[in-house]
Amino acid sequence: MSSPTRQMNTRRLPPLPGKGKRGAGSKGPSSSHTKSYHKVPDMIITGFSPIPSHHHGNNSSFFNHDGPLSIHDLNREALIQYLNHNPEFLDTYVLTHVNEQQIENWYLRKTSHLSHHTTDRQKTSEQFKLNGDSHHISDNFTHFSKFTSQIHTTKGRVAHVLSKEINHPSGRHIALSELASCVVKAVHAEGCNLYATDAATQEIVLIRGGKIVNENREKICDRVSIAAQVAYSKETTRLRDVTVDHRFPNGLGVACNRSFSVIVLPIMDEDGNVLGVLEVYRNSRFGQFSEGEEEVASFLLLWSGIMVDYAEIHSNMTKQRKLHEFLLTVTKSIFQDIVSMDTVIMKIMNFAKALVSADRASLFMVDTKSNELYARIFDTGTTEETIHVPQKEIRFPIDKGVAGHVASSGQILNIPDAYSDRRFNRDVDLQTGYHTKTILCMPIYIRGNIIGVVQMVNKLDGIFSRTDEEAFETFAVYCGLALHHAKLYEKIRRSEQKYRVAIEVLSYHNQCTDEELKQLRSLQHPEKLEAITSYEYSPWEISDVQKPIFVLDMFKELFTSMRFDISDLSRFTLTVRKNYRHVPYHNWVHAFSVAHSMYTVIKRSNHQFTSTECLALFVACLCHDLDHRGKTNAFMVKSASPLAAIYSTSTMEHHHFNQTVAILQHEGHNIFKHLTSEEYKQVLGDIKHCILATDLALFFPNRARLKEIADKDEFSWSIQEHRRLLMAIFMTGCDLCAMHKPWEIQLNLVYVIMEEFWQQGDEEKSQGFKPMPMMDRDKQNELPQLEVGFILGICLPCYELLAQVIPSTKPMLDGTIANLKQWQVMADKNKEEALEAAKHENNTEKA
């Protein structure tokens, strides 16, 4: 059996009272306890001899062999020994049962005791083991432990302030003030002075209550005051008695007559730039700062300076994000919310103030014609929400004042003191009672030219910084874009109004008059139309006065089952006639001949077009060359005509259709008003399709597709595509109707057509272009051969395909073939004459 000593040295004590009894039938203090206790770890006491109990007068051993030890059996030494060997129990107890305030009180009592008993601490310092070597617990170790504890509290407090205040204009100063109070507490100082550095003026300025005190400024230099010296040298300075140190005649940056011991520290960012200076002081001669306390303060400022720097970086990123969001808003407003130039100016002024924390803003536009700056909107600053009151426009020379200097030189001006700058005009302040202190003025460029100047007045906290300049410089680029687009918008809007007025005037003059309508109603209608229903008939024989009445009769003849308002139809016909220009060929006479040709095809061919399709074909023929200028599409593109800029393909054909729609929209001209909505939509679509089909560039693909269908004998009237292809070929055939008329008529019409072509050729020559042979007046002798090529390449393929699909249109083919023979004879004759002339010329040369 082991000895009692061995048993005591290895025995695990059972739980404290509340978890068991001392012994069977025994009564003691524990038996009467009804209060419950938290569970605590079992005690293990090693290497300890029995301890007499304070609760028992005898010298009984530490353990009663009959039962566990009661809490009343422990004394102070035993508890200390227990805690020394069970530190985890102390940790658990403190974390669970002790509040933060009590821990902080313990810490302050501990550090205060150590700070005022340095000598005793050195005498009674204990040893500790580190890697087997003995070391004394020095000031550095004690204060490092103190720093480790204090830094967590300071981090939390400063980080909390930074997260709340860093975006505030004075956020840095508020955070530094909180940091200063933490340092004062950590080193048990009696007060402090905090300064911020002003990089622009190379000064330190006092911060009080988180705000700058501009009256307390001092140049950063050597051997004047301690704060200025530290800002200059970037090194920490600790003085035991500032009153006897003659290196700093001004002492502390702010007079503190009772101050003796001080620590003055630079607050620096990670790049080594001084953000500020902190002075902590004690007024007692016997309360000198130690080296350890200097280390604590230095560690705190090192961490906090970097934290402030990173917080400002985050703040700048936040500002950039907000700037980008605003720029996106401005960009959207360019396309969505632009109402006027004033709207954009107000947006720019409002955000510019928020961007650089300015009190007021002004935007002056440059008038290059008068060489002046002008403004219509001003920031009155009368309410919390900025009011921009449209007032009477003010103007002044472009070289006057701060804004004038920026507009004329293009330089950015950052003026910390407006009244000390000779360019500042004080008259405005005298008139308004407003006091201007600081100014940031920047030009706004677009395409390298200054279009305006933005002037920010009175930064809310201090003066405008380089960061403000950089942020505003980026913003100014987008301001330029916004103002440029706003100007363009205003120009477009004015142009649109002018265009509407012009259209209104032109519409008035391009509509038929009441006299013309009255004259048309007085005309006699032809008795019979059978005579004109012939492929050989010459519509050119009908006088211009009679042509409108023939159009009305053809309408009635073709569309007997459809309702038309005779007044609307008359106005429409007369206005169509009026909108054809007086060019040699593509005029009202040509339009009437093409409409007559379509009338003949519809009347005499065995087609299966619907009445709406026939209506579209006839109206399209009547309007297919509206407002023709006597020039081809190629010429319009080559000469950079505005029409070519609007319509990239089928230039003139698109214009003809749009003119048709414009006439239909005139009051009293809508001949389709009795159609249903679906019929109206269909007939307009068919008219557009038919008019565009008159572009010979589209004829070839249309003809190839229909020819393929016809050769396979697959043409079907029930297939919409087939019907539309045939409508397109019909339009080309009717547009070329002069080519199948009797020879005498055809010959005369060809020279009319050629006169229009030759006029275009003459204009091309005047512009330095070489015209096509058909357009060249100097090659008139080649006309027969050119006509042969035109008939073989375009006319015959068109009429052959029509005759293949609609055999009843064969007279058009026959007339074209007959005319081809005539042109071929003329071409052969010209060729023989040319050969004879060449032979005669050769003989003459030989002779």
C-alpha positions in Angstrom: 0.0 0.0 0.0 1.4 3.4 -0.9 2.3 6.0 1.6 -0.1 8.9 2.5 2.4 11.3 0.9 2.3 9.4 -2.4 -1.5 9.2 -2.3 -1.7 12.9 -1.7 0.7 13.7 -4.5 -1.2 11.7 -7.1 -4.8 11.8 -5.9 -7.5 13.7 -8.0 -9.8 15.7 -5.8 -13.5 15.2 -6.4 -15.7 18.2 -7.4 -16.2 21.1 -4.9 -19.2 21.2 -2.6 -22.5 20.5 -4.2 -21.3 17.4 -6.0 -20.7 14.9 -3.1 -20.6 14.2 0.7 -17.5 14.2 3.0 -18.2 10.8 4.4 -20.9 8.4 5.4 -23.0 9.9 8.1 -20.8 12.8 8.7 -22.2 16.3 9.1 -20.3 19.4 8.3 -20.7 22.7 6.6 -21.2 21.2 3.2 -24.2 19.2 4.3 -26.2 22.3 5.1 -25.6 24.0 1.7 -28.5 23.9 -0.6 -27.0 26.5 -3.1 -25.9 25.0 -6.4 -22.5 25.7 -8.0 -21.1 25.7 -11.5 -19.1 22.7 -12.4 -15.4 23.2 -12.0 -12.4 21.0 -12.9 -11.2 18.4 -10.5 -8.2 19.5 -8.5 -4.8 17.8 -8.9 -2.2 19.0 -6.5 1.3 17.6 -7.0 4.4 18.1 -4.9 2.6 19.8 -2.0 2.6 18.9 1.6 -0.5 19.0 3.9 -1.8 22.4 4.7 -3.5 23.3 7.9 -7.1 24.4 7.5 -8.2 27.8 8.7 -11.6 26.3 9.5 -10.3 23.6 11.9 -8.2 24.2 15.0 -6.4 20.9 14.8 -3.4 20.0 12.6 -5.3 17.5 10.5 -3.8 16.5 7.2 -4.8 18.2 4.0 -6.9 15.2 3.0 -9.4 13.3 5.0 -8.9 9.7 4.0 -12.6 9.1 4.6 -13.9 11.7 2.1 -13.1 14.5 -0.3 -11.8 17.9 0.6 -14.3 20.6 1.3 -13.9 24.2 0.0 -13.7 25.3 3.6 -10.6 23.2 3.9 -8.6 25.4 1.4 -6.6 28.4 2.3 -5.1 31.3 0.2 -1.8 29.5 -0.5 -3.6 26.4 -1.7 -5.8 28.3 -4.0 -2.8 30.2 -5.5 -1.1 26.9 -6.0 -4.2 25.5 -7.6 -4.5 28.4 -10.1 -0.8 28.2 -10.9 -1.2 24.6 -11.9 -4.6 25.1 -13.6 -4.4 28.3 -15.7 -7.1 27.0 -18.0 -9.5 27.2 -15.1 -8.7 30.8 -14.5 -9.2 31.6 -18.3 -12.5 29.9 -18.3 -13.7 31.6 -15.2 -12.6 35.1 -16.3 -14.1 34.7 -19.8 -17.4 33.4 -18.4 -18.0 35.4 -15.2 -16.0 38.7 -15.5 -17.2 41.6 -17.6 -15.0 43.8 -19.8 -15.1 46.8 -17.6 -13.7 44.8 -14.6 -10.9 43.4 -16.8 -10.0 47.0 -17.9 -10.1 48.2 -14.3 -7.7 45.4 -13.3 -5.4 46.3 -16.2 -5.3 50.0 -15.4 -4.6 49.2 -11.7 -1.8 46.8 -12.8 -0.2 49.2 -15.3 -0.5 52.2 -12.9 1.3 50.2 -10.2 4.0 49.2 -12.5 4.5 52.7 -13.9 5.0 54.4 -10.5 7.2 51.7 -8.9 9.9 51.2 -11.5 12.7 50.9 -9.0 10.8 48.3 -6.9 9.8 46.4 -10.0 13.5 46.2 -11.1 14.5 45.0 -7.6 11.8 42.4 -7.3 11.7 41.2 -10.9 11.3 37.5 -11.3 13.1 35.3 -13.7 11.5 33.3 -16.5 12.9 30.6 -18.7 13.2 31.1 -22.5 14.9 28.3 -24.4 16.6 27.2 -21.2 18.2 30.6 -20.5 17.3 32.9 -17.6 15.9 36.4 -18.4 14.6 39.2 -16.4 11.2 40.6 -17.0 12.2 44.1 -18.3 10.2 47.2 -19.0 10.1 46.3 -22.7 8.5 43.0 -21.9 6.0 44.5 -19.5 5.0 47.3 -21.9 4.9 45.0 -24.8 2.4 42.9 -22.9 0.5 46.1 -22.2 0.6 47.1 -25.8 -0.7 43.6 -26.9 -3.7 44.1 -24.7 -4.2 47.8 -25.5 -3.9 47.4 -29.3 -7.0 45.2 -29.6 -9.1 47.8 -27.8 -7.6 50.7 -29.9 -8.0 48.8 -33.1 -11.7 48.2 -32.4 -12.4 51.8 -31.4 -10.5 53.5 -34.2 -11.8 51.0 -36.8 -15.3 51.7 -35.6 -14.7 55.5 -36.0 -13.1 55.1 -39.4 -16.0 53.0 -40.7 -18.5 55.6 -39.6 -16.6 58.9 -40.3 -14.0 58.3 -43.0 -16.4 59.4 -45.8 -17.2 62.6 -43.8 -15.2 65.6 -45.0 -13.4 65.6 -41.6 -13.3 61.8 -41.3 -9.5 61.6 -41.1 -9.4 64.2 -38.4 -12.1 62.6 -36.4 -10.4 59.2 -36.6 -7.0 60.8 -35.6 -8.7 62.5 -32.6 -10.1 59.1 -31.5 -6.6 57.6 -32.0 -5.1 60.4 -29.9 -7.4 59.7 -27.0 -6.5 56.0 -27.1 -2.8 56.8 -27.0 -3.4 59.2 -24.0 -5.2 56.4 -22.2 -2.5 53.8 -23.1 0.4 55.8 -21.7 -1.5 57.4 -18.9 -0.9 60.9 -20.3 -2.7 64.0 -18.9 -3.4 65.5 -22.3 -2.5 65.8 -25.9 -2.2 68.1 -28.9 -3.1 66.7 -32.4 -1.9 68.3 -35.6 -2.6 67.5 -39.3 -0.2 68.3 -42.0 -1.1 70.5 -45.0 0.9 69.3 -48.0 -0.1 72.3 -50.1 1.2 74.9 -47.6 3.8 72.8 -45.9 2.3 73.6 -42.5 1.0 71.8 -39.5 -2.5 72.8 -38.3 -4.1 72.1 -34.9 -7.1 69.7 -34.8 -9.6 70.3 -32.0 -12.8 68.3 -31.7 -12.2 66.6 -35.0 -12.0 70.0 -36.8 -9.2 72.1 -38.1 -8.3 75.3 -36.2 -6.9 77.4 -39.0 -5.7 80.1 -36.5 -3.1 77.6 -35.2 -0.9 77.0 -38.1 2.9 76.6 -38.1 5.5 76.0 -40.9 7.1 72.6 -40.9 10.7 73.4 -40.1 13.6 72.5 -37.8 14.1 73.7 -34.2 11.1 75.9 -33.7 8.5 73.9 -31.9 8.6 70.2 -31.1 5.6 69.4 -33.3 7.1 71.2 -36.3 10.5 69.5 -35.7 8.9 66.1 -35.6 6.9 66.8 -38.8 10.2 67.9 -40.4 12.4 65.0 -39.2 9.7 62.3 -39.1 11.3 60.9 -35.9 9.7 60.5 -32.4 10.9 62.8 -29.7 10.6 62.1 -25.9 11.6 64.9 -23.4 11.8 64.4 -19.6 11.3 68.2 -19.1 10.3 70.4 -22.0 10.7 73.6 -20.0 14.5 73.2 -19.9 15.1 72.0 -23.5 16.5 75.0 -25.4 16.4 73.2 -28.8 12.7 74.2 -29.1 12.1 77.8 -28.2 8.4 77.6 -28.9 8.0 74.4 -26.8 4.8 72.6 -27.6 2.9 73.6 -30.8 0.1 74.8 -28.5 1.2 76.6 -25.3 0.8 74.3 -22.3 2.7 76.1 -19.4 2.3 73.3 -17.0 3.6 70.5 -19.3 6.9 68.8 -18.4 7.3 65.3 -19.8 6.2 64.9 -23.5 6.3 62.4 -26.2 5.9 63.8 -29.7 5.2 61.3 -32.5 4.7 61.5 -36.3 1.6 59.8 -37.7 2.7 58.3 -41.0 1.2 56.3 -43.8 2.8 53.2 -45.4 4.7 55.4 -47.9 6.4 57.4 -45.2 4.3 60.5 -45.7 3.5 62.4 -42.5 -0.3 62.5 -41.9 0.0 64.5 -38.7 1.8 64.9 -35.4 0.7 63.9 -31.9 1.9 65.4 -28.6 1.1 63.7 -25.4 2.2 65.3 -22.1 2.2 65.0 -18.3 2.1 68.0 -16.1 3.8 66.4 -13.1 7.6 66.6 -12.8 7.6 63.1 -11.3 5.4 61.5 -14.0 8.1 61.2 -16.7 7.3 59.0 -19.7 9.4 55.8 -20.0 10.9 54.2 -23.0 8.3 51.4 -22.8 5.5 53.9 -22.9 7.1 55.5 -26.0 7.1 52.1 -27.6 3.4 51.6 -26.8 2.5 54.9 -28.4 4.8 54.3 -31.4 3.2 50.9 -32.0 -0.2 52.3 -31.8 0.5 55.2 -34.2 2.3 52.9 -36.6 -0.7 50.6 -36.9 -3.3 53.4 -36.8 -1.4 55.5 -39.4 -1.5 52.6 -41.8 -5.1 51.9 -41.0 -6.1 55.5 -41.6 -4.2 55.4 -44.9 -6.0 52.2 -46.0 -9.3 53.6 -44.8 -8.7 56.7 -47.0 -7.8 54.5 -49.9 -11.1 52.7 -49.4 -12.8 56.0 -49.1 -11.3 57.2 -52.3 -12.4 54.0 -54.0 -15.9 54.6 -52.7 -15.8 58.1 -54.1 -14.6 56.7 -57.4 -17.4 54.2 -57.4 -19.9 57.0 -56.7 -18.2 59.1 -59.4 -18.6 56.3 -61.9 -22.2 55.8 -60.9 -22.8 59.5 -61.4 -21.0 59.4 -64.8 -23.2 56.5 -65.8 -26.2 58.5 -64.7 -25.0 61.4 -66.8 -24.4 59.1 -69.8 -27.9 57.8 -69.4 -29.3 61.3 -69.1 -27.7 62.2 -72.4 -29.9 59.7 -74.2 -32.9 59.6 -71.9 -33.3 62.6 -69.7 -31.9 65.5 -71.7 -34.6 68.2 -71.6 -32.4 71.2 -72.0 -28.9 72.5 -71.5 -30.0 74.0 -68.2 -30.9 70.5 -66.9 -27.4 69.1 -67.6 -25.8 72.2 -66.1 -27.7 71.8 -62.9 -26.8 68.1 -62.6 -23.1 69.0 -63.2 -23.1 71.7 -60.5 -24.9 69.6 -57.9 -22.6 66.6 -58.2 -19.5 68.8 -58.6 -20.2 70.3 -55.1 -20.6 66.9 -53.6 -17.5 65.5 -55.3 -15.1 68.1 -53.7 -17.2 69.1 -50.7 -17.7 72.7 -51.9 -20.2 75.2 -50.6 -21.2 76.6 -54.0 -20.6 76.0 -57.7 -20.8 78.0 -60.9 -20.6 76.9 -64.5 -19.7 79.4 -67.3 -20.0 78.6 -71.0 -17.7 80.0 -73.6 -19.2 82.1 -76.4 -16.6 81.8 -79.1 -18.4 84.4 -81.4 -18.3 87.2 -78.8 -15.3 85.9 -76.9 -17.2 86.0 -73.7 -18.1 83.8 -70.7 -21.8 83.6 -69.9 -24.1 81.8 -67.3 -27.8 81.6 -66.8 -28.0 79.4 -63.7 -26.5 80.3 -60.4 -26.0 78.4 -57.1 -27.7 80.6 -54.4 -27.0 78.2 -51.5 -30.1 79.4 -49.7 -31.3 75.9 -48.5 -29.9 72.6 -47.7 -30.9 71.4 -51.1 -29.1 73.5 -53.6 -31.4 75.8 -55.5 -30.5 76.8 -59.0 -32.5 79.8 -60.0 -32.7 80.7 -63.7 -31.9 84.4 -63.7 -31.0 87.0 -66.3 -27.9 85.8 -68.2 -24.7 87.4 -67.2 -21.7 87.9 -69.5 -18.2 89.1 -69.1 -14.9 89.1 -71.2 -13.2 85.8 -71.4 -10.0 87.2 -69.9 -11.6 88.7 -66.8 -11.5 87.1 -63.3 -10.5 83.6 -62.2 -12.9 81.9 -64.6 -11.7 84.1 -67.4 -8.1 83.2 -66.7 -8.9 79.5 -66.7 -10.9 79.8 -70.0 -8.2 81.8 -71.8 -5.2 79.8 -70.5 -6.6 76.3 -70.0 -4.8 76.1 -66.6 -6.3 74.6 -63.4 -6.4 77.1 -60.6 -6.5 76.0 -56.9 -6.6 79.2 -54.9 -6.3 78.7 -51.0 -6.9 82.4 -50.3 -9.1 84.2 -52.9 -8.6 87.7 -51.5 -4.8 87.4 -51.8 -5.1 86.5 -55.5 -5.1 89.5 -57.9 -7.3 87.6 -60.4 -10.2 87.4 -58.0 -13.0 89.9 -58.5 -14.3 91.1 -55.2 -17.3 92.9 -56.6 -19.5 89.8 -56.5 -18.9 89.3 -52.8 -19.6 93.0 -52.1 -22.9 92.8 -54.0 -24.1 89.5 -52.5 -22.6 89.7 -49.0 -21.0 86.2 -49.5 -17.4 85.7 -48.5 -15.2 83.7 -50.8 -12.3 82.0 -49.2 -11.1 79.1 -51.4 -11.6 78.5 -55.2 -11.1 75.5 -57.4 -11.5 76.4 -61.1 -11.1 74.0 -64.0 -11.7 74.1 -67.8 -14.0 71.7 -69.6 -12.7 70.5 -72.9 -14.4 68.8 -75.9 -12.3 67.9 -79.0 -9.4 69.9 -77.6 -11.4 73.1 -77.3 -12.5 74.8 -74.0 -16.3 75.0 -74.0 -16.8 76.0 -70.4 -15.4 76.6 -66.9 -16.5 75.1 -63.6 -15.7 77.1 -60.5 -16.1 75.6 -57.0 -16.1 78.0 -54.1 -15.3 77.5 -50.4 -14.4 73.9 -49.5 -16.4 73.0 -46.5 -13.4 71.8 -44.5 -10.1 73.5 -45.2 -8.8 74.0 -48.7 -9.1 72.1 -52.0 -6.5 69.3 -52.2 -4.7 67.7 -55.0 -7.1 64.7 -54.6 -9.9 67.1 -55.3 -8.2 68.3 -58.4 -7.6 64.8 -59.8 -11.2 63.7 -59.1 -12.6 66.8 -60.6 -10.3 66.5 -63.6 -11.8 63.1 -64.4 -15.3 64.4 -63.8 -14.6 67.3 -66.2 -14.1 65.0 -69.1 -17.6 63.6 -68.7 -18.9 67.1 -68.1 -17.5 68.0 -71.5 -19.2 65.0 -73.2 -22.5 65.8 -71.4 -22.5 69.5 -72.4 -21.5 68.6 -75.9 -24.3 66.2 -76.3 -26.7 68.6 -74.7 -25.7 71.3 -77.2 -26.1 68.8 -80.1 -29.5 67.9 -78.7 -30.6 71.5 -78.6 -29.4 72.0 -82.2 -31.2 68.9 -83.3 -34.3 70.1 -81.5 -34.1 73.5 -83.1 -33.5 71.9 -86.5 -36.5 69.6 -86.0 -38.7 72.6 -85.3 -37.3 74.4 -88.4 -37.9 71.2 -90.4 -41.5 71.0 -89.2 -42.0 74.6 -90.2 -40.5 74.0 -93.6 -42.6 70.9 -94.1 -45.7 72.9 -93.2 -44.8 75.6 -95.7 -43.9 73.1 -98.4 -47.0 71.1 -97.8 -49.1 74.2 -98.2 -47.5 75.1 -101.5 -47.3 71.5 -102.8 -51.0 70.7 -102.3 -53.5 71.3 -105.0 -55.4 74.6 -104.7 -59.1 75.1 -104.6 -59.0 76.6 -108.0 -57.3 73.5 -109.5 -59.9 71.3 -107.8 -62.7 73.5 -109.2 -61.2 73.3 -112.7 -61.0 69.5 -112.5 -64.6 69.2 -111.5 -65.6 71.4 -114.5 -63.9 69.1 -117.1 -65.9 66.7 -119.3 -65.3 63.0 -118.7 -64.4 60.9 -121.8 -67.4 59.0 -123.1 -65.6 55.7 -123.6 -62.3 54.3 -122.3 -62.1 51.3 -124.7 -59.8 53.3 -127.0 -57.2 53.8 -124.4 -57.3 50.1 -123.4 -54.7 49.1 -125.9 -51.0 48.3 -125.6 -50.3 50.5 -128.7 -52.2 53.5 -127.3 -50.1 56.6 -126.8 -51.1 58.3 -123.5 -48.7 61.1 -124.4 -51.4 62.4 -126.7 -53.7 63.4 -123.8 -53.2 67.0 -122.6 -51.9 67.7 -119.2 -55.2 69.3 -118.3 -57.1 66.2 -119.2 -54.8 63.6 -117.6 -56.2 64.0 -114.1 -59.8 63.3 -115.3 -58.5 60.2 -117.1 -56.9 59.0 -113.9 -60.3 59.4 -112.1 -62.1 57.5 -114.8 -59.5 54.7 -114.7 -59.9 54.5 -110.9 -63.7 54.1 -111.4 -63.3 51.6 -114.2 -60.8 49.3 -112.3 -62.3 49.5 -108.8 -66.1 49.6 -109.2 -66.6 47.5 -106.1 -64.5 49.8 -103.8 -65.6 52.9 -102.1 -63.7 56.2 -102.9 -64.4 59.7 -101.9 -64.3 61.5 -105.2 -63.1 64.8 -103.5 -60.3 63.0 -101.8 -59.4 61.1 -105.0 -59.4 64.4 -106.9 -57.1 66.1 -104.4 -54.8 63.2 -104.3 -54.4 63.1 -108.1 -53.9 66.8 -108.4 -51.3 66.9 -105.6 -49.5 63.9 -107.1 -49.2 65.9 -110.3 -48.0 68.9 -108.5 -45.2 67.0 -106.7 -43.6 65.8 -110.0 -40.7 68.1 -111.0 -40.2 69.6 -114.4 -37.5 67.3 -115.6 -37.2 66.1 -119.3 -38.5 62.5 -118.7 -39.3 61.4 -115.2 -42.2 63.8 -114.7 -46.0 63.7 -114.4 -46.4 62.7 -118.1 -44.2 59.6 -117.5 -46.1 58.8 -114.3 -49.4 59.0 -116.2 -48.1 56.7 -119.1 -46.9 54.1 -116.6 -50.2 54.2 -114.7 -52.0 53.8 -118.1 -49.8 50.8 -119.0 -50.7 49.2 -115.6 -54.4 50.0 -116.3 -54.1 48.2 -119.7 -52.4 45.1 -118.1 -55.0 44.8 -115.4 -57.9 45.2 -117.8 -56.6 42.9 -120.6 -54.6 40.2 -118.9 -56.0 37.0 -117.3 -54.4 37.6 -113.9 -55.7 36.6 -110.5 -54.6 39.6 -108.4 -57.0 40.7 -105.7 -58.7 44.1 -105.9 -56.3 45.5 -103.2 -53.3 44.2 -105.0 -54.6 45.9 -108.2 -55.2 49.1 -106.3 -51.6 49.0 -105.0 -50.2 48.4 -108.5 -52.1 51.3 -110.0 -51.3 53.8 -107.2 -47.7 52.7 -107.2 -47.4 53.4 -110.9 -49.0 56.8 -110.5 -46.5 57.7 -107.6 -43.4 55.7 -108.5 -41.3 58.7 -109.5 -42.6 61.4 -107.2 -40.1 64.3 -106.8 -37.7 62.7 -109.2 -34.7 65.0 -109.7 -33.7 63.6 -113.2 -30.7 61.8 -111.7 -29.9 58.1 -111.2 -29.3 56.5 -107.8 -25.6 56.1 -108.7 -25.3 59.9 -109.3 -27.0 60.6 -106.0 -24.5 58.5 -104.1 -21.5 59.8 -106.0 -22.5 63.5 -105.5 -23.1 62.8 -101.7 -26.7 63.9 -101.9 -28.6 64.2 -98.5 -31.0 61.6 -99.9 -28.2 59.1 -100.3 -27.2 59.7 -96.7 -30.8 58.8 -95.6 -31.3 55.8 -97.9 -28.3 53.6 -98.5 -30.0 51.5 -101.1 -32.7 52.2 -103.8 -32.2 55.9 -102.8 -34.8 57.5 -105.1 -37.3 54.7 -104.8 -37.4 55.0 -101.1 -37.9 58.8 -101.4 -40.7 58.2 -103.9 -42.6 56.0 -101.5 -42.1 58.4 -98.6 -43.5 61.2 -100.7 -46.5 59.0 -101.5 -47.1 58.4 -97.8 -46.7 62.2 -97.1 -49.4 63.1 -99.6 -51.8 60.5 -98.2 -51.3 62.1 -94.8 -52.5 65.5 -96.0 -56.0 66.4 -94.9 -58.5 65.4 -97.6 -56.0 63.2 -99.5 -56.4 59.8 -97.8 -58.0 57.8 -100.6 -57.8 54.6 -98.5 -59.8 55.9 -95.5 -62.6 53.5 -96.3 -60.4 50.4 -96.1 -60.2 48.3 -93.0 -57.1 48.5 -90.8 -55.7 45.3 -92.2 -56.4 46.3 -95.8 -54.8 49.7 -95.3 -51.7 48.0 -93.9 -51.6 45.5 -96.8 -52.1 48.1 -99.5 -49.3 50.4 -98.2 -46.9 47.4 -97.9 -47.7 46.4 -101.5 -47.2 50.0 -102.8 -43.8 50.1 -101.1 -42.9 46.8 -102.6 -44.0 47.9 -106.1 -42.2 51.3 -106.0 -39.0 49.8 -104.8 -39.2 47.2 -107.6 -38.8 49.9 -110.2 -35.1 50.1 -109.2 -33.4 48.2 -112.0 -30.8 46.9 -109.5 -33.6 44.8 -108.0 -35.0 43.7 -111.3 -32.3 41.2 -112.0 -32.7 39.1 -108.8 -36.5 39.3 -109.1 -36.4 38.2 -112.7 -34.0 35.3 -112.0 -36.2 34.0 -109.2 -39.4 34.2 -111.2 -37.8 32.8 -114.3 -36.6 29.7 -112.3 -40.2 29.2 -111.0 -41.7 29.6 -114.5 -39.2 27.3 -116.2 -40.1 24.6 -113.8 -43.8 25.3 -114.4 -44.2 25.8 -110.6 -45.9 29.2 -110.7 -48.9 29.3 -108.4 -51.3 32.2 -107.7 -51.9 30.7 -104.3 -48.3 31.3 -103.2 -47.8 34.8 -102.0 -44.1 34.9 -102.9 -45.0 34.1 -106.6 -47.6 36.9 -106.7 -45.2 39.5 -105.3 -42.5 38.5 -107.7 -44.9 38.9 -110.6 -46.0 42.3 -109.2 -42.4 43.4 -109.3 -41.9 42.3 -112.9 -45.2 44.0 -113.9 -43.9 47.3 -112.4 -40.6 47.1 -114.4 -42.6 46.2 -117.6 -44.9 49.2 -117.2 -42.0 51.5 -116.2 -40.4 50.6 -119.6 -43.7 50.9 -121.5 -42.1 53.4 -124.0 -40.0 50.6 -125.3 -42.9 48.6 -126.7 -44.9 51.5 -128.2 -45.1 52.0 -132.0 -41.7 53.0 -133.6 -42.5 56.7 -134.1 -43.6 57.1 -130.5 -40.7 55.1 -129.2 -38.1 57.0 -131.2 -39.3 60.4 -129.9 -39.5 59.2 -126.3 -35.9 57.8 -126.5 -34.5 61.2 -127.3 -36.5 62.7 -124.4 -35.0 60.1 -122.1 -31.5 60.6 -123.5 -31.8 64.4 -123.0 -32.3 63.7 -119.2 -29.3 61.3 -119.3 -27.1 63.8 -121.2 -27.9 66.5 -118.7 -26.7 64.3 -115.9 -23.6 63.5 -117.9 -22.9 67.2 -118.4 -23.2 67.7 -114.6 -20.9 64.8 -113.9 -18.3 66.3 -116.3 -18.6 69.6 -114.5 -17.8 67.8 -111.2 -14.8 66.1 -112.6 -16.5 62.7 -113.1 -16.4 60.6 -116.3 -20.0 59.7 -117.3 -21.1 56.4 -118.7 -21.3 56.2 -122.6 -25.1 56.4 -122.4 -24.9 59.6 -120.4 -22.2 61.2 -122.6 -23.6 63.8 -125.0 -20.5 63.5 -127.1 -21.3 59.9 -127.9 -24.8 60.5 -129.4 -23.8 58.6 -132.6 -23.5 55.4 -130.4 -27.2 55.7 -129.4 -28.6 52.9 -131.7 -26.0 50.4 -130.5 -26.7 51.5 -126.8 -30.4 51.0 -127.3 -29.9 47.6 -128.8 -27.9 46.6 -125.7 -30.5 48.0 -123.4 -33.4 46.2 -125.1 -31.4 42.9 -125.2 -30.2 43.1 -121.6 -33.3 44.4 -119.8 -36.5 44.9 -121.9 -36.6 41.6 -123.8 -35.9 39.5 -120.7 -38.6 41.4 -118.8 -41.4 41.1 -121.5 -40.4 37.5 -122.4 -40.9 36.4 -118.7 -44.2 38.3 -118.5 -45.5 36.6 -121.7 -44.3 33.2 -120.3 -46.4 33.7 -117.1 -49.2 35.9 -118.5 -49.5 35.1 -122.2 -52.0 37.9 -122.8 -49.1 40.4 -122.3 -47.4 39.2 -125.4 -48.2 42.5 -127.3 -45.6 44.2 -125.1 -43.0 41.6 -126.2 -44.0 41.9 -129.8 -43.7 45.7 -129.8 -40.3 45.5 -128.1 -39.0 43.0 -130.7 -40.2 45.3 -133.6 -38.4 48.3 -132.1 -35.3 46.2 -131.6 -35.2 45.4 -135.3 -35.4 49.1 -136.1 -32.6 50.0 -133.7 -30.5 47.1 -135.0 -30.9 48.5 -138.6 -29.8 51.9 -137.4 -26.9 50.4 -135.5 -25.8 48.4 -138.5 -26.0 51.4 -140.7 -23.9 53.5 -138.2 -21.4 50.7 -138.1 -21.1 50.6 -142.0 -20.8 54.4 -142.0 -18.1 54.2 -139.4 -16.2 51.6 -141.4 -16.5 53.7 -144.6 -15.3 56.7 -142.7 -12.4 54.8 -141.3 -11.5 53.4 -144.8 -11.7 56.8 -146.3 -9.4 58.2 -143.6 -6.8 55.5 -144.2 -6.9 56.2 -148.0 -6.4 59.9 -147.4 -3.4 59.2 -145.1 -1.8 57.0 -147.7 -2.3 59.5 -150.4 
